Structures are given as structure tokens and as C-alpha cells.
Amino acid sequence: MIVCVLLPRFELTVAAGGREALAMGPVALAPELGREQLIGEASAAAEAYGVHAGLRLGEALARCPRLRLVAPDPAGVADVWERLVAALEGIGAAVETARPGAAWFDARGLRRLYGGDVGGVIAVTRAALGASARPLPGGAPRPRRLAPALARFGAGARIGAAPSRFAALAAASRARPRRPELAPAGPARLAAYLAPLPVALLGGRPEVAALPEALARFGVATLGELAALPRAALADRFGAPGVLARDLARGRDTPLRPRVPGERLEERLELPEAAAGPQLERALGLLVDRLLARPQRRGRMLRAVVLSAALVGGGTWRAQVAFREPLADPRRMRLVLVNRLGELPAPAAVLRLRVEAFGPPAGDQRSLLAEPAAIRLARLREAVRQARVAAGPDAALRILAVDPDSRVPERRLALTPWEP
């Protein structure tokens, strides 16, 4: 059985500060700065006025003049979701997550640990997300409790279980916060269970997200009607997505692809005033140097990083950068990341740099010709490494000009780890 954890309107809930804010009236995510003027997720009160995600801002305000817009917080959403997924991995689940707010894992390897059935696994899942305080079945140990500020985001989780990934998502969409939904086993019974559900559920799958609108034009409203269509006709009209949608409607799906848990390595820098231009580039260089000097890196190169910022006017900005090859050279990393700073929609108050994926350890390859300069540089690197082992990461520093024109002496220069 595949267990699905669904958090409806997760991005809006995090940006608004909790589910309590969604009950105070019509709320929706404002368009991102510098992007097309389309609103994001909307609360149930806003949807009652016909406001939904992807609607133009002017039309949304015309439909609901009382609509309150919340600045999007992509960095905060990613942080909260990462912690919730880590809580699920803490109970032993191998989690697959395609987007914030939806996660899947296979319950087969966990049933013997938590009561012997899927119900025990669901109870432990709800406890891991902070949504339950009841005793767990079979004397299973209670997972480590989340912080109250984080548990309130997982308290509204809807949990469903089914033999396939899409069917588990359909079951979770029918579940309630305190009542999980279990889909029946068996191909025929599962297909009958999915038949009355709307085709709009396909929108949660990126491969077939564009099909519900097209199917609605042809009068196909339910998954049962979609499953009854000929396979050849769907393949001729929609190609591979049409065939996949038909299989999903019949309860068949591809195997799970769980992510590989990784360690978290991050550097953060609070800017004394709204930074932009050369000052922001120097702050980025300082973050790169600090990140590469962390002992937790253990000599590994960086495959992908996430650059994020808290904006002065409210909201956050986030960009994921994947290098063409694993890097440990601060100069090359700065050249790549500085180009992304131009996408900032507003001045930044806080700048963060986090490792998304590590590469192999950086090896010292022998040169074809043993040049004296290369030998001296290698000895200098070894001396710096030994000094940091003996005196800590601040043993070898260099002076970085942060804001040379500032009237405050403390802002002109900064100390950053030195790499020969």
C-alpha cells in the first residue's frame, strides 16, 4: 500500500502564517514580483467567489473586492516542507515528493514496526507531523515531536492509502484531517473506487496536468468516463499523456521514486541595509567562502545549490542553481551565482546559500609536469588545512571589501575564509 500525505493550500498556509489566517476571509497568494500578474493558491472563502489559482489579478479583484493578497514566500515554503519531509523520513519512510504539500511512501516495510497493518503506519505518520497525540498501536515508540510553530502546518494533513500513487492521492483528497481514507485493493475494486472522482485530480500529476481542461471540452468529467475511452483514441489525440491518464484512471501507476535523504548545509547573512549591486555581490562572495570553509563539507564538491533572499518589502525569493559539473572553486561559483542576483525583484534584507546536492570529493590530480609553483601552492594549502584543524575554521582569513564607500568603518571590510 502506498500512503499519500496531502496538505491542501500548503504554499498559501505558510505564506499567511498558519491555517487560522485562511479562516478570516478571502485570501490568495499575490503574483510574484517581476512575473506575470496571475494569483496563486486561494482559500476556500475566495474560491466561493470564483477565485482560483492562475486567475489574472484584475479579474480576481473584480470577482472578490474583499480579497486579501499575501506576498508569496517560496523560501519559507521550501524550508517548512523540508522539515516535514524529514519528520516522515524519521519514522523510516522512503519519501517521494514532487511538489510542496504532497508526499508518498510505501508502507510495506513499516507495517511490522507499527502494529502490523496500514492503520498503524498512518497513526505514526500523523504523530510525526504533529497531528495526533493519541497512544500509538502495538506499543510503537512515538516519533520525536516537532516544534509547535512547525507542527501547526502539519496538523491539517490529509492521509490516504491505496495500491498505487495516483489512487493514494485520490484517497487523500477525499480524506479529512482526523479521518484517513483507505482505497480498496484489487484492480476491479480500485477502478470502481476511482470511477466517480473528477478528472481534475489529474492536475496534481505534472505529466498530465494539461489534460483536465481539454477533457472537459469533450464532456469527460469523471475518471470512469476517461477509463472507458479507447486507448488508441487517447493516444491519437493526446499522445503519451493520454495513455498515462487512462492508466491512472484505472488504478495503474509507475513505481515510486523516493528521494535520497541528504544533510543540510547552509550559510546565512543578514544585510545591515537594503543591499543591491556590488555590495550584494560581495555579500554573495562572503557566503560562498563561508560555505566552502565549513568542516561538514569534508572536501566534497558542490553539484547544486539554492540561493534565496528575504526581500525588504516582504516575501522571499528563491532560485535553484545546478552547476554543469561539481565545483569547489569559489571564483567559478561566484561567476555562476552572480548572474542569478539580477533576478531579484526587490532589495534583499537577508541572503542565504544552501547546498542542494553534493558531488564527489575534490581529488588532487597530479600534474604532468611538476612545476615549482604548483608544488608551493599544494604545500600552502596543506599548511592552511593543518592550521584550521589546530585552531579552527577562522585560522586563515582574508580581508574582503564589502562597502568601501561606507561612512561606518565596520561596514567597509569583512573577514572571510581564505582559500589559496
LUMVEX-720961 format. One record per residue (C-alpha): residue number from 1; residue in three letters; chain; x, y negated, z. Coordinates in Angstrom, 2 decimals, decimal comma. Layout:
REM residues N
     i    aa   ch         x         y         z
   NUM   ALA    A         X         Y         Z
...
This chain:
REM residues 420
     i    aa   ch         x         y         z
     1   MET    A      0,00      0,00      0,00
     2   ILE    A      1,16     -3,50     -0,92
     3   VAL    A      0,48     -6,19      1,68
     4   CYS    A     -0,09     -9,76      0,49
     5   VAL    A      0,23    -12,79      2,78
     6   LEU    A     -1,61    -15,79      1,33
     7   LEU    A     -1,53    -19,32      2,75
     8   PRO    A     -4,11    -21,40      0,83
     9   ARG    A     -3,16    -25,02      0,06
    10   PHE    A      0,24    -24,45      1,63
    11   GLU    A      2,01    -27,40     -0,02
    12   LEU    A     -0,79    -29,78      0,96
    13   THR    A     -0,86    -28,45      4,52
    14   VAL    A      2,87    -29,02      5,02
    15   ALA    A      2,83    -32,47      3,43
    16   ALA    A     -0,18    -33,54      5,54
    17   GLY    A      1,39    -32,26      8,78
    18   GLY    A     -0,99    -29,40      9,54
    19   ARG    A     -4,38    -27,93      8,74
    20   GLU    A     -6,06    -30,35     11,13
    21   ALA    A     -5,41    -33,22      8,71
    22   LEU    A     -7,29    -31,38      5,95
    23   ALA    A    -10,48    -31,35      8,02
    24   MET    A    -10,57    -35,12      8,44
    25   GLY    A    -11,84    -35,85      4,94
    26   PRO    A    -10,96    -35,53      1,25
    27   VAL    A     -7,18    -35,16      0,91
    28   ALA    A     -4,97    -34,41     -2,08
    29   LEU    A     -1,29    -34,46     -2,98
    30   ALA    A     -0,26    -37,66     -4,74
    31   PRO    A      1,60    -37,44     -8,06
    32   GLU    A      5,35    -37,13     -7,74
    33   LEU    A      7,28    -40,32     -8,34
    34   GLY    A      8,56    -40,56    -11,88
    35   ARG    A      6,34    -37,71    -13,09
    36   GLU    A      3,02    -37,59    -14,93
    37   GLN    A      0,16    -39,05    -12,90
    38   LEU    A     -1,50    -35,75    -12,01
    39   ILE    A     -2,56    -34,92     -8,46
    40   GLY    A     -1,51    -31,73     -6,71
    41   GLU    A     -3,42    -29,44     -4,36
    42   ALA    A     -6,72    -30,74     -2,96
    43   SER    A     -8,57    -29,94      0,25
    44   ALA    A    -11,97    -28,25      0,35
    45   ALA    A    -13,68    -31,59      1,02
    46   ALA    A    -12,01    -33,06     -2,07
    47   GLU    A    -12,93    -30,06     -4,21
    48   ALA    A    -16,59    -30,64     -3,27
    49   TYR    A    -16,33    -33,90     -5,26
    50   GLY    A    -14,85    -32,08     -8,26
    51   VAL    A    -11,23    -32,99     -7,48
    52   HIS    A     -8,72    -30,24     -8,25
    53   ALA    A     -5,02    -29,81     -8,94
    54   GLY    A     -3,92    -31,11    -12,34
    55   LEU    A     -6,58    -33,84    -12,49
    56   ARG    A     -5,44    -37,32    -13,52
    57   LEU    A     -5,13    -39,78    -10,67
    58   GLY    A     -7,61    -42,31    -12,08
    59   GLU    A    -10,26    -39,68    -12,68
    60   ALA    A     -9,74    -38,18     -9,20
    61   LEU    A    -10,25    -41,59     -7,54
    62   ALA    A    -13,32    -42,21     -9,71
    63   ARG    A    -14,87    -38,93     -8,60
    64   CYS    A    -13,99    -39,45     -4,94
    65   PRO    A    -13,31    -43,09     -3,92
    66   ARG    A    -12,63    -41,91     -0,33
    67   LEU    A     -9,82    -39,62     -1,48
    68   ARG    A     -6,70    -39,93      0,68
    69   LEU    A     -3,41    -39,25     -1,08
    70   VAL    A     -0,46    -37,62      0,70
    71   ALA    A      3,11    -38,01     -0,53
    72   PRO    A      4,48    -34,64     -1,75
    73   ASP    A      7,16    -33,01      0,38
    74   PRO    A      8,91    -30,33     -1,75
    75   ALA    A     11,94    -30,12      0,56
    76   GLY    A      9,76    -29,67      3,65
    77   VAL    A      7,65    -27,04      1,88
    78   ALA    A     10,76    -25,07      0,93
    79   ASP    A     12,13    -25,22      4,49
    80   VAL    A      8,90    -24,11      6,18
    81   TRP    A      8,32    -21,36      3,65
    82   GLU    A     11,88    -20,07      4,03
    83   ARG    A     11,38    -19,75      7,79
    84   LEU    A      8,06    -17,96      7,40
    85   VAL    A      9,56    -15,51      4,91
    86   ALA    A     12,48    -14,95      7,30
    87   ALA    A      9,92    -14,12     10,01
    88   LEU    A      8,43    -11,46      7,73
    89   GLU    A     11,87    -10,07      6,99
    90   GLY    A     12,43     -9,94     10,75
    91   ILE    A      9,87     -7,12     11,05
    92   GLY    A     11,73     -5,10      8,38
    93   ALA    A      9,73     -6,12      5,29
    94   ALA    A     11,39     -6,44      1,88
    95   VAL    A      9,56     -9,56      0,69
    96   GLU    A      8,84    -10,73     -2,84
    97   THR    A      7,81    -14,36     -3,16
    98   ALA    A      7,05    -16,09     -6,45
    99   ARG    A      5,93    -19,43     -5,03
   100   PRO    A      5,49    -21,03     -1,59
   101   GLY    A      2,31    -19,76      0,01
   102   ALA    A      2,20    -16,20     -1,35
   103   ALA    A      4,37    -13,21     -0,37
   104   TRP    A      4,17     -9,45     -0,93
   105   PHE    A      5,88     -6,43      0,62
   106   ASP    A      5,47     -2,67      0,58
   107   ALA    A      4,06     -1,22      3,81
   108   ARG    A      5,13      2,38      3,23
   109   GLY    A      8,40      2,11      5,13
   110   LEU    A      6,83      0,23      8,04
   111   ARG    A      3,81      2,36      8,93
   112   ARG    A      5,69      4,76     11,16
   113   LEU    A      7,26      1,85     13,02
   114   TYR    A      3,96      0,10     13,75
   115   GLY    A      1,17      2,51     14,60
   116   GLY    A      1,22      4,88     11,63
   117   ASP    A     -1,24      3,00      9,40
   118   VAL    A     -1,60     -0,18      7,41
   119   GLY    A     -3,65     -1,80     10,16
   120   GLY    A     -0,66     -1,70     12,50
   121   VAL    A      1,57     -3,29      9,86
   122   ILE    A     -0,98     -6,08      9,32
   123   ALA    A     -1,20     -6,70     13,08
   124   VAL    A      2,58     -7,05     13,33
   125   THR    A      2,56     -9,33     10,27
   126   ARG    A      0,01    -11,64     11,87
   127   ALA    A      2,02    -11,65     15,10
   128   ALA    A      5,23    -12,50     13,19
   129   LEU    A      3,51    -15,51     11,63
   130   GLY    A      2,20    -16,71     14,98
   131   ALA    A     -1,41    -15,96     14,09
   132   SER    A     -2,12    -13,36     16,80
   133   ALA    A     -1,41    -12,88     20,49
   134   ARG    A     -3,16     -9,51     20,95
   135   PRO    A     -1,25     -6,38     22,04
   136   LEU    A      0,20     -4,51     19,09
   137   PRO    A     -0,86     -0,93     18,30
   138   GLY    A      1,30      2,02     19,21
   139   GLY    A      3,36      0,07     21,72
   140   ALA    A      5,26     -1,65     18,90
   141   PRO    A      7,60     -4,43     20,02
   142   ARG    A      6,28     -7,92     19,41
   143   PRO    A      8,31     -9,94     16,90
   144   ARG    A     10,18    -12,98     18,08
   145   ARG    A      7,76    -15,88     18,40
   146   LEU    A      8,00    -18,81     16,05
   147   ALA    A      8,26    -22,36     17,29
   148   PRO    A      4,80    -23,93     17,85
   149   ALA    A      5,47    -26,55     15,16
   150   LEU    A      6,11    -23,74     12,67
   151   ALA    A      3,50    -21,24     13,89
   152   ARG    A      0,65    -23,65     13,11
   153   PHE    A      1,45    -23,34      9,40
   154   GLY    A      1,29    -19,52      9,55
   155   ALA    A     -1,81    -19,38     11,75
   156   GLY    A     -4,15    -19,71      8,76
   157   ALA    A     -2,61    -16,81      6,82
   158   ARG    A     -4,98    -14,51      4,93
   159   ILE    A     -3,74    -10,95      4,61
   160   GLY    A     -4,87     -8,31      2,14
   161   ALA    A     -3,63     -4,84      1,25
   162   ALA    A     -4,08     -2,85     -1,96
   163   PRO    A     -2,21     -0,28     -4,09
   164   SER    A     -0,87     -2,99     -6,46
   165   ARG    A      0,48     -6,54     -6,20
   166   PHE    A     -2,37     -8,29     -8,04
   167   ALA    A     -5,04     -6,29     -6,24
   168   ALA    A     -3,43     -7,23     -2,91
   169   LEU    A     -3,61    -10,90     -3,93
   170   ALA    A     -7,29    -10,45     -4,81
   171   ALA    A     -7,92     -8,81     -1,44
   172   ALA    A     -6,10    -11,63      0,39
   173   SER    A     -8,23    -14,22     -1,43
   174   ARG    A    -11,35    -12,52     -0,01
   175   ALA    A     -9,91    -12,17      3,49
   176   ARG    A    -10,44    -14,53      6,41
   177   PRO    A     -7,79    -15,83      8,84
   178   ARG    A     -8,81    -13,30     11,53
   179   ARG    A    -10,18    -10,54      9,30
   180   PRO    A     -7,85     -8,82      6,83
   181   GLU    A     -9,19     -7,26      3,65
   182   LEU    A     -8,27     -3,72      2,56
   183   ALA    A     -8,90     -2,71     -1,06
   184   PRO    A     -9,85      0,90     -1,75
   185   ALA    A     -7,30      3,40     -3,08
   186   GLY    A     -7,71      5,30     -6,34
   187   PRO    A     -7,76      3,84     -9,88
   188   ALA    A    -11,54      4,06    -10,38
   189   ARG    A    -12,49      2,65     -6,99
   190   LEU    A     -9,88     -0,12     -7,25
   191   ALA    A    -11,14     -1,15    -10,70
   192   ALA    A    -14,70     -1,27     -9,35
   193   TYR    A    -13,50     -3,40     -6,44
   194   LEU    A    -11,86     -5,92     -8,79
   195   ALA    A    -14,69     -5,99    -11,35
   196   PRO    A    -16,91     -8,71     -9,77
   197   LEU    A    -14,00    -11,06     -8,97
   198   PRO    A    -13,45    -14,15    -11,17
   199   VAL    A    -10,74    -14,29    -13,82
   200   ALA    A     -9,44    -17,44    -12,12
   201   LEU    A     -7,39    -15,12     -9,90
   202   LEU    A     -5,07    -14,62    -12,88
   203   GLY    A     -3,89    -18,21    -12,36
   204   GLY    A     -1,72    -17,04     -9,47
   205   ARG    A      0,44    -14,98    -11,84
   206   PRO    A      2,86    -17,12    -13,93
   207   GLU    A      2,83    -14,73    -16,91
   208   VAL    A     -0,95    -15,03    -17,39
   209   ALA    A     -1,65    -18,40    -15,74
   210   ALA    A     -2,84    -19,94    -19,02
   211   LEU    A     -5,40    -17,22    -19,81
   212   PRO    A     -8,33    -18,02    -17,42
   213   GLU    A     -9,21    -21,24    -19,26
   214   ALA    A     -9,06    -19,53    -22,66
   215   LEU    A    -11,09    -16,55    -21,42
   216   ALA    A    -13,75    -18,89    -20,02
   217   ARG    A    -14,26    -20,31    -23,53
   218   PHE    A    -15,00    -16,80    -24,79
   219   GLY    A    -17,51    -16,22    -21,98
   220   VAL    A    -15,32    -13,83    -19,98
   221   ALA    A    -15,98    -14,77    -16,34
   222   THR    A    -15,07    -11,69    -14,29
   223   LEU    A    -12,22     -9,20    -14,17
   224   GLY    A    -14,68     -6,41    -15,01
   225   GLU    A    -15,58     -8,09    -18,29
   226   LEU    A    -11,89     -8,54    -19,05
   227   ALA    A    -11,11     -4,90    -18,31
   228   ALA    A    -13,88     -3,80    -20,68
   229   LEU    A    -12,34     -5,60    -23,68
   230   PRO    A    -10,34     -3,50    -26,17
   231   ARG    A     -6,61     -3,51    -25,63
   232   ALA    A     -5,91     -4,10    -29,32
   233   ALA    A     -8,18     -7,15    -29,43
   234   LEU    A     -6,46     -8,77    -26,43
   235   ALA    A     -3,04     -8,00    -27,87
   236   ASP    A     -4,03     -9,52    -31,20
   237   ARG    A     -5,43    -12,72    -29,63
   238   PHE    A     -3,11    -13,33    -26,66
   239   GLY    A     -0,11    -11,07    -27,23
   240   ALA    A      1,72     -9,50    -24,28
   241   PRO    A      0,00    -11,73    -21,67
   242   GLY    A     -3,39    -10,44    -22,78
   243   VAL    A     -2,32     -6,81    -22,38
   244   LEU    A     -0,86     -7,58    -18,95
   245   ALA    A     -4,06     -9,35    -17,86
   246   ARG    A     -6,12     -6,31    -18,87
   247   ASP    A     -3,86     -4,01    -16,85
   248   LEU    A     -4,10     -6,31    -13,84
   249   ALA    A     -7,89     -6,31    -14,07
   250   ARG    A     -7,83     -2,50    -13,99
   251   GLY    A     -5,62     -2,39    -10,91
   252   ARG    A     -2,31     -1,61    -12,61
   253   ASP    A      0,74     -3,76    -11,99
   254   THR    A      4,53     -3,77    -12,17
   255   PRO    A      6,62     -2,72     -9,15
   256   LEU    A      7,64     -5,24     -6,53
   257   ARG    A     10,93     -7,10     -6,89
   258   PRO    A     11,87     -8,10     -3,35
   259   ARG    A     14,46    -10,76     -2,81
   260   VAL    A     17,83    -10,14     -1,21
   261   PRO    A     17,99    -11,87      2,21
   262   GLY    A     20,87    -14,32      2,46
   263   GLU    A     22,45    -16,51      5,07
   264   ARG    A     21,64    -20,20      5,31
   265   LEU    A     24,47    -22,72      4,88
   266   GLU    A     23,56    -26,40      4,79
   267   GLU    A     25,06    -29,85      5,32
   268   ARG    A     23,02    -32,97      6,08
   269   LEU    A     23,97    -36,64      6,05
   270   GLU    A     21,82    -39,49      7,34
   271   LEU    A     22,46    -42,69      5,43
   272   PRO    A     22,57    -45,86      7,54
   273   GLU    A     20,59    -47,83      4,97
   274   ALA    A     18,83    -47,19      1,67
   275   ALA    A     21,67    -45,79     -0,44
   276   ALA    A     21,91    -45,79     -4,21
   277   GLY    A     24,56    -45,96     -6,90
   278   PRO    A     28,25    -45,49     -5,97
   279   GLN    A     27,51    -45,30     -2,25
   280   LEU    A     25,18    -42,35     -2,83
   281   GLU    A     27,81    -40,64     -4,99
   282   ARG    A     30,38    -40,99     -2,22
   283   ALA    A     27,91    -39,53      0,27
   284   LEU    A     27,42    -36,58     -2,08
   285   GLY    A     31,19    -36,08     -2,27
   286   LEU    A     31,32    -36,03      1,51
   287   LEU    A     28,61    -33,33      1,64
   288   VAL    A     30,46    -31,20     -0,93
   289   ASP    A     33,70    -31,41      1,05
   290   ARG    A     31,97    -30,51      4,30
   291   LEU    A     30,14    -27,58      2,75
   292   LEU    A     33,28    -26,09      1,23
   293   ALA    A     35,17    -26,52      4,51
   294   ARG    A     32,64    -24,56      6,57
   295   PRO    A     34,21    -21,37      8,00
   296   GLN    A     30,94    -19,48      7,35
   297   ARG    A     31,69    -19,68      3,62
   298   ARG    A     34,52    -17,15      4,14
   299   GLY    A     36,26    -18,09      0,90
   300   ARG    A     33,27    -17,31     -1,30
   301   MET    A     32,41    -19,39     -4,35
   302   LEU    A     29,00    -21,01     -4,80
   303   ARG    A     26,63    -19,79     -7,51
   304   ALA    A     23,65    -22,12     -6,88
   305   VAL    A     22,90    -24,99     -4,52
   306   VAL    A     19,85    -27,08     -3,60
   307   LEU    A     20,18    -30,85     -3,44
   308   SER    A     17,38    -32,62     -1,56
   309   ALA    A     16,69    -36,06     -0,12
   310   ALA    A     14,22    -37,75      2,20
   311   LEU    A     13,00    -40,91      0,48
   312   VAL    A     12,76    -44,27      2,18
   313   GLY    A      9,15    -44,88      1,15
   314   GLY    A      8,01    -41,44      2,32
   315   GLY    A      8,07    -37,96      0,83
   316   THR    A     11,03    -35,91     -0,30
   317   TRP    A     12,84    -34,93     -3,49
   318   ARG    A     14,39    -31,55     -4,26
   319   ALA    A     16,44    -30,14     -7,15
   320   GLN    A     17,94    -26,68     -7,56
   321   VAL    A     21,24    -26,55     -9,44
   322   ALA    A     22,71    -23,31    -10,80
   323   PHE    A     26,32    -23,53    -11,97
   324   ARG    A     27,41    -21,89    -15,20
   325   GLU    A     29,99    -19,95    -13,22
   326   PRO    A     30,71    -19,62     -9,49
   327   LEU    A     32,56    -22,69     -8,25
   328   ALA    A     34,72    -23,60     -5,29
   329   ASP    A     36,30    -26,70     -6,84
   330   PRO    A     34,88    -29,88     -5,23
   331   ARG    A     35,67    -32,04     -8,26
   332   ARG    A     33,71    -29,84    -10,67
   333   MET    A     30,83    -29,55     -8,22
   334   ARG    A     30,64    -33,32     -7,87
   335   LEU    A     30,60    -33,76    -11,65
   336   VAL    A     27,59    -31,44    -11,90
   337   LEU    A     25,64    -32,76     -8,92
   338   VAL    A     26,16    -36,48     -9,60
   339   ASN    A     24,07    -36,16    -12,77
   340   ARG    A     21,12    -34,95    -10,71
   341   LEU    A     21,27    -38,01     -8,45
   342   GLY    A     19,93    -40,02    -11,37
   343   GLU    A     16,62    -38,17    -10,98
   344   LEU    A     15,99    -39,65     -7,53
   345   PRO    A     12,69    -41,57     -7,77
   346   ALA    A     13,49    -43,89     -4,83
   347   PRO    A     16,36    -44,79     -2,46
   348   ALA    A     17,33    -41,97     -0,12
   349   ALA    A     17,48    -42,08      3,68
   350   VAL    A     18,77    -38,53      4,20
   351   LEU    A     20,78    -36,40      1,77
   352   ARG    A     21,09    -32,62      2,14
   353   LEU    A     23,06    -29,94      0,30
   354   ARG    A     22,27    -26,25      0,86
   355   VAL    A     23,75    -23,08     -0,60
   356   GLU    A     21,15    -21,10     -2,53
   357   ALA    A     23,35    -18,22     -3,71
   358   PHE    A     26,96    -17,21     -3,14
   359   GLY    A     29,35    -15,88     -5,74
   360   PRO    A     32,34    -13,55     -5,33
   361   PRO    A     35,29    -14,55     -3,14
   362   ALA    A     37,65    -17,01     -4,76
   363   GLY    A     40,73    -15,00     -5,68
   364   ASP    A     44,23    -16,40     -6,09
   365   GLN    A     45,19    -15,14     -9,54
   366   ARG    A     48,94    -15,00    -10,24
   367   SER    A     50,13    -17,36    -12,95
   368   LEU    A     52,01    -16,06    -15,98
   369   LEU    A     54,90    -18,44    -15,30
   370   ALA    A     55,84    -19,02    -11,64
   371   GLU    A     56,09    -22,81    -11,69
   372   PRO    A     57,61    -24,51     -8,63
   373   ALA    A     54,69    -26,96     -8,37
   374   ALA    A     52,18    -24,12     -8,21
   375   ILE    A     54,22    -22,36     -5,55
   376   ARG    A     54,40    -25,51     -3,44
   377   LEU    A     50,66    -26,06     -3,80
   378   ALA    A     49,96    -22,48     -2,72
   379   ARG    A     52,17    -22,91      0,35
   380   LEU    A     50,44    -26,20      1,18
   381   ARG    A     47,01    -24,52      1,00
   382   GLU    A     48,20    -21,73      3,27
   383   ALA    A     49,57    -24,27      5,77
   384   VAL    A     46,27    -26,15      5,83
   385   ARG    A     44,40    -22,87      6,30
   386   GLN    A     46,57    -21,88      9,24
   387   ALA    A     46,23    -25,34     10,80
   388   ARG    A     42,45    -25,09     10,64
   389   VAL    A     42,50    -21,66     12,19
   390   ALA    A     44,55    -23,01     15,10
   391   ALA    A     42,98    -26,45     15,57
   392   GLY    A     39,53    -26,15     13,96
   393   PRO    A     37,99    -27,39     10,69
   394   ASP    A     38,97    -31,02     11,44
   395   ALA    A     42,71    -30,29     11,41
   396   ALA    A     43,27    -31,66      7,89
   397   LEU    A     41,18    -34,64      6,83
   398   ARG    A     41,35    -37,28      4,14
   399   ILE    A     40,02    -40,83      4,03
   400   LEU    A     37,03    -41,38      1,74
   401   ALA    A     35,94    -44,87      0,75
   402   VAL    A     32,19    -44,83      1,36
   403   ASP    A     31,27    -48,52      1,16
   404   PRO    A     34,40    -50,67      0,71
   405   ASP    A     32,39    -53,90      0,44
   406   SER    A     30,51    -53,44      3,70
   407   ARG    A     30,95    -56,02      6,44
   408   VAL    A     30,79    -53,31      9,09
   409   PRO    A     34,23    -51,64      9,41
   410   GLU    A     32,73    -48,27     10,40
   411   ARG    A     30,89    -48,07      7,09
   412   ARG    A     33,85    -48,73      4,82
   413   LEU    A     35,74    -45,48      5,34
   414   ALA    A     34,90    -41,94      6,42
   415   LEU    A     36,93    -38,84      7,23
   416   THR    A     36,20    -35,74      5,15
   417   PRO    A     37,86    -32,29      4,99
   418   TRP    A     40,91    -32,32      2,72
   419   GLU    A     41,49    -29,62      0,13
   420   PRO    A     44,94    -29,64     -1,55
